């Protein structure tokens, strides 16, 4: 009796290839950028590597090159996405939503207190600033973001009637306050943070002569 032919099992390779092709098709550059940003925040810039991201997204390294030339291209796009979201789009929204400079100042002062969105933004910014201490491309992106934000604040104080030099100085102080609140968000209760914000808003709108310390009396002596 002739031996029946042995039926070979279907190869799984086409299935895997098809599954990966489907996954790859659904991935966008923004998907990779978001994944890279998450790794940057959680593990630092040294871990933002193609193999790490591919494993995290469940695709091969080759899928990465559908969207980016190399790792440097990805890192540049991460910084660009951060700039667009945290500076350009935010500044445009703040300036278009409110016309009264006092309201714009209040809105800017409230940015560090906007719940989960503010906490996430602060974590990303802290990671990028840590990266900027050792990388020129990141340093340039941070410098550009700081300059744009300071310019936005300066326009607010100019609209409030302060002279250019004082508008620049007040812009720096206001921006410094916002950065500090973002980094030190656990300092004080909610009521204390609200009180600090109200004080800063009031001081930043008060003319210099009204807040300057009084000069010591010429007749005041020691003791």
Backbone bond lengths (Angstrom), bond angles and torsions (degrees), N, CA, C in turn:
res aa  C-N    CA-C-N  psi(-1)  N-CA   C-N-CA  omega(-1)  CA-C   N-CA-C  phi
1 X - - - 1.465 - - 1.526 107.96 -
2 X 1.320 117.03 130.07 1.480 118.56 -179.27 1.514 111.54 -67.33
3 X 1.318 114.81 143.65 1.464 120.71 179.15 1.522 109.57 -75.82
4 X 1.352 117.14 128.94 1.484 118.62 -179.67 1.514 110.79 -64.96
5 X 1.304 117.60 145.47 1.480 119.84 -179.19 1.525 111.04 -63.98
6 X 1.304 113.93 142.63 1.463 120.61 178.71 1.525 108.97 -78.31
7 X 1.302 114.87 125.45 1.473 119.35 179.05 1.519 109.84 -86.74
8 X 1.286 116.39 124.51 1.465 120.05 179.54 1.525 109.64 -80.90
9 X 1.312 114.32 144.18 1.459 119.90 177.87 1.523 109.84 -71.18
10 X 1.305 117.86 144.08 1.481 119.51 178.65 1.519 110.61 -64.63
11 X 1.310 115.17 138.38 1.458 120.09 179.75 1.526 110.74 -68.44
12 X 1.322 114.64 141.78 1.474 119.28 177.57 1.520 112.39 -86.70
13 X 1.324 115.12 -10.00 1.465 117.81 -176.21 1.528 112.29 -61.61
14 X 1.342 119.34 -45.14 1.474 117.73 177.64 1.512 112.57 -59.40
15 X 1.355 115.49 -37.48 1.464 117.79 179.09 1.522 110.94 -64.09
16 X 1.334 115.52 -45.03 1.471 118.91 179.90 1.519 110.35 -62.74
17 X 1.339 115.41 -42.02 1.468 118.93 -179.67 1.522 110.73 -63.32
18 X 1.337 115.65 -40.52 1.465 118.88 179.95 1.522 111.05 -67.26
19 X 1.358 115.62 -41.01 1.461 119.49 179.64 1.515 110.80 -62.92
20 X 1.345 116.24 -41.83 1.462 118.58 179.83 1.518 111.23 -69.05
21 X 1.333 116.27 -35.34 1.463 119.00 177.95 1.522 110.16 -62.42
22 X 1.351 116.20 -39.71 1.461 119.48 177.46 1.521 111.03 -64.07
23 X 1.340 115.45 -44.89 1.465 119.42 179.57 1.517 111.13 -62.40
24 X 1.343 114.49 -44.05 1.463 119.64 -178.93 1.517 111.12 -62.38
25 X 1.339 115.57 -36.69 1.456 119.41 -178.51 1.521 111.68 -67.31
26 X 1.335 116.56 -29.81 1.464 119.28 -178.66 1.518 112.34 -83.55
27 X 1.331 117.11 -17.97 1.462 119.88 179.27 1.523 109.77 -76.81
28 X 1.301 115.64 137.21 1.460 121.92 177.17 1.524 108.30 -115.89
29 X 1.325 118.06 167.30 1.461 118.85 173.71 1.521 112.05 -55.59
30 X 1.339 116.09 -35.75 1.460 119.93 -179.90 1.526 111.50 -64.31
31 X 1.340 117.08 -33.22 1.462 120.46 177.21 1.521 110.30 -61.88
32 X 1.325 116.69 -46.67 1.466 121.07 178.83 1.529 111.03 -64.85
33 X 1.316 116.59 -41.07 1.464 120.45 -179.34 1.524 110.65 -63.94
34 X 1.323 116.74 -42.52 1.462 120.67 178.78 1.531 110.85 -64.78
35 X 1.322 116.35 -42.51 1.464 119.95 178.07 1.531 110.85 -63.34
36 X 1.334 116.49 -42.33 1.462 120.27 178.61 1.517 111.26 -63.13
37 X 1.328 116.91 -38.93 1.461 120.90 179.24 1.523 110.59 -65.28
38 X 1.323 117.23 -40.58 1.459 120.24 178.67 1.529 111.52 -63.30
39 X 1.328 116.23 -42.80 1.470 119.67 177.79 1.526 110.21 -65.18
40 X 1.307 117.20 -40.61 1.459 121.46 177.75 1.524 110.83 -56.76
41 X 1.328 116.71 -46.34 1.459 121.46 -178.30 1.526 111.18 -67.81
42 X 1.328 116.55 -44.15 1.465 120.57 -172.74 1.524 113.79 -81.94
43 X 1.352 117.18 -31.98 1.461 119.34 -171.50 1.523 114.81 -128.33
44 X 1.317 117.90 -13.76 1.456 119.89 179.74 1.509 112.61 99.58
45 X 1.325 116.04 164.57 1.457 122.32 -172.36 1.524 112.61 -63.86
46 X 1.320 119.27 -31.18 1.464 121.16 -177.98 1.523 112.09 -63.83
47 X 1.330 117.39 -22.89 1.462 121.20 -179.01 1.523 112.78 -93.10
48 X 1.304 117.47 -3.61 1.470 120.33 176.79 1.519 107.51 -81.20
49 X 1.328 115.47 84.03 1.455 122.89 -177.61 1.526 109.27 -126.91
50 X 1.313 115.00 156.34 1.459 120.37 -176.43 1.518 110.90 -60.79
51 X 1.342 118.27 -44.08 1.458 120.46 -177.41 1.531 111.29 -65.03
52 X 1.323 117.22 -39.04 1.462 121.04 178.53 1.524 110.56 -63.28
53 X 1.315 116.52 -46.01 1.460 120.52 -178.29 1.530 111.50 -68.29
54 X 1.328 117.48 -40.08 1.462 120.56 179.15 1.525 110.59 -61.79
55 X 1.326 116.60 -43.11 1.464 120.06 177.70 1.523 110.76 -62.60
56 X 1.303 115.88 -42.89 1.465 120.19 -178.93 1.527 111.40 -63.95
57 X 1.326 116.63 -35.79 1.461 120.95 -177.94 1.530 112.86 -90.56
58 X 1.341 117.48 -7.15 1.452 121.11 176.67 1.513 114.69 76.10
59 X 1.341 116.74 34.00 1.467 120.94 178.20 1.521 108.19 -133.98
60 X 1.332 116.10 174.64 1.455 120.14 178.30 1.531 109.82 -85.57
61 X 1.324 114.71 166.88 1.458 119.83 178.07 1.526 111.68 -59.64
62 X 1.348 114.97 -33.10 1.457 118.65 -178.13 1.520 113.25 -60.41
63 X 1.333 116.12 -28.44 1.463 119.21 179.84 1.516 111.78 -63.79
64 X 1.322 115.74 -29.60 1.462 120.59 -179.08 1.528 110.56 -59.91
65 X 1.325 116.55 -38.43 1.460 120.73 -172.13 1.524 112.85 -79.61
66 X 1.324 117.03 1.95 1.453 119.57 169.15 1.524 110.38 -70.60
67 X 1.328 116.76 -26.15 1.459 121.28 -171.58 1.530 114.36 -118.02
68 X 1.341 118.07 -23.08 1.458 121.02 -173.61 1.521 110.51 -134.91
69 X 1.320 115.72 146.31 1.458 119.76 178.05 1.525 111.01 -69.03
70 X 1.338 115.08 -44.56 1.461 120.59 -177.19 1.524 108.42 -163.63
71 X 1.324 116.61 -176.78 1.465 121.10 -179.13 1.524 111.30 -60.74
72 X 1.322 116.64 -38.41 1.465 120.42 179.95 1.527 111.07 -60.82
73 X 1.314 116.10 -39.20 1.464 120.67 177.70 1.524 110.22 -63.22
74 X 1.325 117.50 -42.80 1.463 121.10 177.34 1.522 111.01 -61.00
75 X 1.325 117.33 -46.99 1.465 120.29 -178.41 1.526 111.29 -62.49
76 X 1.308 116.19 -37.84 1.465 119.80 177.14 1.533 110.32 -63.34
77 X 1.319 116.44 -39.34 1.462 120.56 179.79 1.531 111.37 -71.25
78 X 1.329 117.48 -32.41 1.467 120.58 175.30 1.521 109.87 -61.89
79 X 1.318 116.68 -45.59 1.462 120.66 179.62 1.522 111.24 -66.31
80 X 1.330 116.53 -38.62 1.464 119.88 179.05 1.524 110.84 -64.92
81 X 1.335 116.66 -41.88 1.462 120.43 179.16 1.521 110.65 -63.37
82 X 1.322 116.73 -41.03 1.472 120.72 177.65 1.521 110.69 -63.25
83 X 1.323 116.28 -44.58 1.473 120.38 179.28 1.521 110.63 -60.62
84 X 1.340 116.69 -47.29 1.461 120.22 -177.47 1.528 111.75 -62.95
85 X 1.333 115.59 -40.72 1.463 119.25 -175.37 1.526 112.10 -79.73
86 X 1.317 116.73 -45.87 1.464 120.91 -170.42 1.521 114.02 -90.85
87 X 1.324 117.63 -9.63 1.466 119.31 -178.80 1.523 111.40 -129.24
88 X 1.318 118.02 -62.32 1.465 120.66 -173.19 1.525 111.23 -64.17
89 X 1.345 116.45 -56.12 1.469 119.43 -177.16 1.518 111.23 -65.67
90 X 1.326 116.76 -39.31 1.461 120.12 -178.93 1.522 111.35 -65.73
91 X 1.319 117.35 -46.03 1.462 120.87 179.58 1.521 111.01 -62.78
92 X 1.328 116.09 -41.94 1.466 119.60 178.64 1.527 110.84 -61.36
93 X 1.327 116.38 -41.38 1.464 119.52 -179.95 1.517 111.25 -66.62
94 X 1.326 117.25 -43.40 1.457 120.57 -178.87 1.522 111.68 -63.14
95 X 1.319 115.89 -40.50 1.461 119.44 -176.79 1.527 112.41 -74.94
96 X 1.326 117.31 -30.55 1.459 119.66 -177.66 1.524 112.57 -87.07
97 X 1.338 117.41 -25.30 1.465 120.13 -175.72 1.519 112.20 -75.73
98 X 1.329 117.01 -35.24 1.461 120.91 -173.51 1.521 109.95 -130.40
99 X 1.319 116.61 133.08 1.458 120.56 179.68 1.525 112.56 -97.48
100 X 1.306 117.24 -28.94 1.461 121.19 179.65 1.528 108.87 -72.95
101 X 1.343 119.10 120.82 1.470 120.07 -178.17 1.522 113.14 -61.20
102 X 1.324 117.90 -28.37 1.468 119.77 176.77 1.521 110.84 -65.78
103 X 1.330 115.16 -39.35 1.456 119.42 177.24 1.532 110.65 -69.88
104 X 1.323 117.22 -36.95 1.461 120.67 176.61 1.526 110.81 -62.59
105 X 1.320 115.80 -40.74 1.462 119.68 178.33 1.526 110.87 -64.29
106 X 1.317 116.52 -43.08 1.465 121.01 178.98 1.529 110.53 -63.51
107 X 1.327 115.58 -40.20 1.459 120.05 179.17 1.525 111.11 -63.89
108 X 1.335 116.27 -43.69 1.466 120.21 179.39 1.523 110.89 -64.22
109 X 1.323 117.05 -40.54 1.459 120.78 -179.02 1.521 112.24 -66.27
110 X 1.329 116.99 -23.21 1.460 120.77 -177.90 1.525 113.30 -87.38
111 X 1.328 118.36 -7.77 1.462 120.93 -174.91 1.535 113.74 -55.93
112 X 1.346 119.53 -42.21 1.470 118.27 -178.39 1.517 114.22 -68.51
113 X 1.333 118.73 -7.69 1.462 121.45 -172.46 1.527 112.99 -109.33
114 X 1.307 117.85 16.94 1.464 120.38 -172.39 1.527 112.65 -94.71
115 X 1.304 115.90 52.33 1.456 122.79 169.41 1.509 115.31 60.38
116 X 1.335 115.13 -141.33 1.460 120.96 -174.62 1.522 112.65 -63.86
117 X 1.319 116.65 -36.45 1.462 119.43 179.87 1.521 110.72 -62.00
118 X 1.331 116.85 -42.65 1.465 120.65 179.22 1.526 110.50 -67.99
119 X 1.336 117.21 -39.32 1.464 120.24 179.84 1.527 110.84 -65.02
120 X 1.334 116.68 -41.43 1.469 119.99 178.17 1.520 110.72 -65.16
121 X 1.324 116.69 -43.76 1.463 120.39 179.53 1.522 111.14 -61.60
122 X 1.335 116.67 -38.78 1.466 120.67 179.96 1.528 111.09 -66.42
123 X 1.334 117.43 -39.57 1.459 120.95 179.20 1.522 110.84 -64.89
124 X 1.333 116.46 -42.08 1.462 119.60 178.69 1.524 110.41 -64.78
125 X 1.325 116.04 -44.54 1.467 119.33 -178.13 1.521 111.37 -64.20
126 X 1.314 117.07 -39.94 1.463 120.08 179.01 1.523 110.44 -62.67
127 X 1.335 117.23 -41.38 1.462 120.94 179.37 1.524 111.14 -65.52
128 X 1.333 116.76 -39.90 1.468 119.79 -179.74 1.520 110.59 -69.43
129 X 1.322 117.55 -37.83 1.465 119.74 177.83 1.527 111.29 -67.14
130 X 1.323 117.24 -35.04 1.470 119.93 174.93 1.535 109.96 -65.34
131 X 1.312 116.42 -41.53 1.462 121.54 176.14 1.522 110.63 -61.94
132 X 1.324 117.25 -39.26 1.468 121.49 -176.55 1.525 112.70 -66.28
133 X 1.313 117.23 -20.58 1.469 119.04 179.39 1.526 112.41 -69.11
134 X 1.324 116.07 -14.88 1.470 118.74 -175.96 1.526 113.04 -130.03
135 X 1.330 117.65 5.17 1.455 120.00 -176.31 1.523 109.48 -140.13
136 X 1.321 116.36 128.02 1.462 121.27 -175.09 1.525 111.72 -68.54
137 X 1.336 117.57 -37.88 1.461 119.46 -179.66 1.531 110.63 -63.82
138 X 1.317 117.04 -44.10 1.463 120.79 177.94 1.526 110.69 -66.77
139 X 1.318 116.62 -37.97 1.462 120.79 178.76 1.526 110.76 -61.44
140 X 1.323 116.45 -42.36 1.464 120.11 179.05 1.527 110.90 -64.22
141 X 1.334 117.22 -38.52 1.464 120.68 179.39 1.519 111.28 -65.92
142 X 1.332 116.81 -41.39 1.464 121.13 178.50 1.527 110.52 -65.94
143 X 1.327 116.59 -43.82 1.470 119.97 178.81 1.521 111.22 -60.67
144 X 1.331 116.24 -40.62 1.467 120.59 179.52 1.527 110.56 -65.51
145 X 1.339 116.63 -42.32 1.463 120.37 179.55 1.528 110.64 -64.12
146 X 1.333 116.91 -45.02 1.464 120.31 179.13 1.524 111.00 -60.16
147 X 1.332 116.33 -44.04 1.467 120.05 -178.88 1.526 111.13 -62.90
148 X 1.329 117.11 -41.22 1.466 120.52 -179.46 1.526 111.05 -67.20
149 X 1.312 117.21 -40.69 1.463 120.43 -179.64 1.526 110.74 -68.96
150 X 1.323 116.53 -40.84 1.460 119.37 177.38 1.528 110.89 -63.33
151 X 1.324 116.70 -39.00 1.467 120.20 178.24 1.528 110.47 -63.00
152 X 1.327 116.40 -39.95 1.470 120.15 177.05 1.528 110.55 -61.33
153 X 1.323 116.89 -45.96 1.463 120.72 179.25 1.530 110.84 -64.74
154 X 1.317 116.31 -38.20 1.460 119.63 179.64 1.529 111.01 -63.02
155 X 1.320 117.09 -37.54 1.465 120.29 177.95 1.532 110.61 -63.97
156 X 1.316 116.51 -35.80 1.467 119.70 178.33 1.522 110.02 -63.33
157 X 1.320 116.77 -48.06 1.467 119.46 -177.28 1.520 111.59 -70.21
158 X 1.320 117.13 -32.40 1.468 118.97 174.39 1.523 110.07 -63.73
159 X 1.342 116.74 -39.42 1.465 120.46 178.15 1.525 111.48 -67.24
160 X 1.323 116.50 -25.25 1.461 120.40 176.95 1.526 112.45 -80.24
161 X 1.337 116.27 -3.79 1.459 120.24 174.27 1.511 115.99 102.04
162 X 1.322 118.64 7.42 1.458 120.39 179.77 1.526 110.69 -82.25
163 X 1.320 115.60 146.00 1.457 121.58 178.18 1.531 109.55 -64.83
164 X 1.332 117.55 157.82 1.472 120.34 -174.04 1.527 114.66 -52.20
165 X 1.329 117.63 -48.38 1.466 119.62 -177.54 1.521 111.04 -62.71
166 X 1.317 116.76 -42.27 1.464 119.17 -179.50 1.520 111.11 -73.05
167 X 1.325 117.04 -33.58 1.469 119.58 176.58 1.524 110.14 -61.67
168 X 1.341 117.24 -40.41 1.461 120.35 178.34 1.523 111.31 -65.46
169 X 1.327 116.50 -42.79 1.461 120.06 -179.17 1.530 110.99 -65.02
170 X 1.311 116.66 -43.20 1.466 120.17 179.70 1.529 110.71 -68.06
171 X 1.323 117.03 -34.81 1.458 120.09 176.50 1.523 110.48 -60.79
172 X 1.333 116.68 -42.44 1.461 120.74 179.64 1.529 110.74 -64.53
173 X 1.320 116.85 -44.60 1.467 120.33 -179.90 1.529 111.04 -63.75
174 X 1.321 116.95 -41.95 1.460 120.71 -179.44 1.521 110.83 -65.95
175 X 1.317 116.39 -44.17 1.465 120.40 179.94 1.530 109.97 -65.20
176 X 1.323 116.29 -40.02 1.459 119.60 177.27 1.517 112.16 -60.51
177 X 1.330 116.05 -38.85 1.460 120.21 176.99 1.529 110.80 -62.34
178 X 1.332 117.48 -44.60 1.462 121.12 -178.85 1.532 111.57 -63.36
179 X 1.332 116.20 -41.85 1.471 119.89 178.45 1.528 109.75 -63.94
180 X 1.332 116.56 -42.88 1.461 120.30 -179.67 1.527 111.42 -62.40
181 X 1.315 117.36 -43.23 1.464 120.05 179.11 1.530 111.16 -64.37
182 X 1.328 117.42 -34.47 1.456 120.75 178.39 1.526 111.20 -67.12
183 X 1.329 116.60 -39.59 1.461 121.00 -177.72 1.516 112.36 -81.60
184 X 1.327 117.08 -30.32 1.467 121.70 -176.10 1.522 110.59 -111.16
185 X 1.338 115.83 42.13 1.461 119.90 -171.77 1.529 113.26 -68.09
186 X 1.327 118.19 -12.56 1.466 120.25 179.27 1.527 112.65 -93.49
187 X 1.311 116.06 0.74 1.461 119.47 -177.59 1.528 110.53 -85.19
188 X 1.329 115.42 113.68 1.453 120.21 177.23 1.524 112.82 88.76
189 X 1.322 114.70 162.04 1.459 121.35 177.72 1.521 109.80 -78.27
190 X 1.325 115.55 173.13 1.467 119.73 177.81 1.523 110.49 -60.90
191 X 1.335 116.36 -38.80 1.468 120.01 179.29 1.523 110.76 -65.35
192 X 1.330 116.66 -39.61 1.477 119.87 179.06 1.522 110.92 -67.44
193 X 1.315 117.18 -38.91 1.466 119.81 178.12 1.521 110.78 -65.41
194 X 1.331 116.28 -40.53 1.467 119.59 177.04 1.529 111.04 -62.63
195 X 1.329 115.86 -39.40 1.465 119.81 179.77 1.525 110.61 -66.22
196 X 1.333 116.64 -40.47 1.471 119.82 177.83 1.521 110.19 -62.39
197 X 1.304 116.25 -44.39 1.457 119.89 -178.71 1.522 110.93 -62.51
198 X 1.319 117.24 -44.25 1.463 120.47 179.41 1.524 110.80 -62.78
199 X 1.332 116.80 -40.26 1.466 120.43 178.66 1.521 110.97 -63.67
200 X 1.328 116.64 -44.99 1.465 120.40 -179.67 1.521 110.48 -62.62
201 X 1.313 117.51 -44.62 1.463 120.31 178.91 1.527 110.68 -58.74
202 X 1.333 116.13 -43.22 1.465 120.20 -179.14 1.528 111.05 -66.69
203 X 1.321 116.85 -46.31 1.467 120.35 -178.96 1.526 111.54 -63.94
204 X 1.332 116.56 -39.92 1.453 120.30 -176.65 1.522 112.70 -67.80
205 X 1.329 117.48 -19.38 1.468 120.62 179.00 1.521 112.75 -101.59
206 X 1.324 116.61 -3.05 1.456 120.70 -178.18 1.525 110.40 -88.65
207 X 1.323 118.95 129.53 1.476 120.63 178.28 1.519 111.65 -54.66
208 X 1.309 116.22 149.78 1.467 121.54 -174.40 1.517 112.85 -57.11
209 X 1.325 118.00 -40.67 1.462 120.44 -176.78 1.521 111.38 -63.19
210 X 1.322 116.38 -28.28 1.462 119.17 -178.34 1.517 112.77 -76.82
211 X 1.351 116.94 -20.61 1.465 119.25 -178.49 1.521 112.19 -111.50
212 X 1.343 117.77 -4.91 1.461 120.22 -179.45 1.525 110.18 -68.81
213 X 1.355 117.32 141.17 1.467 119.41 177.80 1.513 110.62 -65.87
214 X 1.304 115.68 144.09 1.462 119.15 179.46 1.522 110.13 -70.26
215 X 1.326 115.78 145.73 1.462 120.83 -179.72 1.515 109.92 -71.53
216 X 1.339 117.79 143.37 1.463 120.01 178.37 1.517 111.42 -64.21
217 X 1.316 116.40 147.49 1.447 120.69 -179.64 1.526 110.97 -64.84
218 X 1.335 115.54 140.69 1.465 119.01 -179.76 1.511 111.33 -65.97
219 X 1.343 116.99 -20.44 1.462 120.47 -178.38 1.520 113.51 -95.84
220 X 1.351 113.52 -1.53 1.473 116.10 -177.27 1.520 108.64 -72.92
221 X 1.293 115.86 131.79 1.452 121.27 178.92 1.497 110.90 -115.16
222 X 1.315 118.55 174.13 1.463 120.84 178.87 1.516 111.15 -67.05
223 X 1.312 115.60 148.46 1.463 121.62 173.57 1.477 111.75 83.85
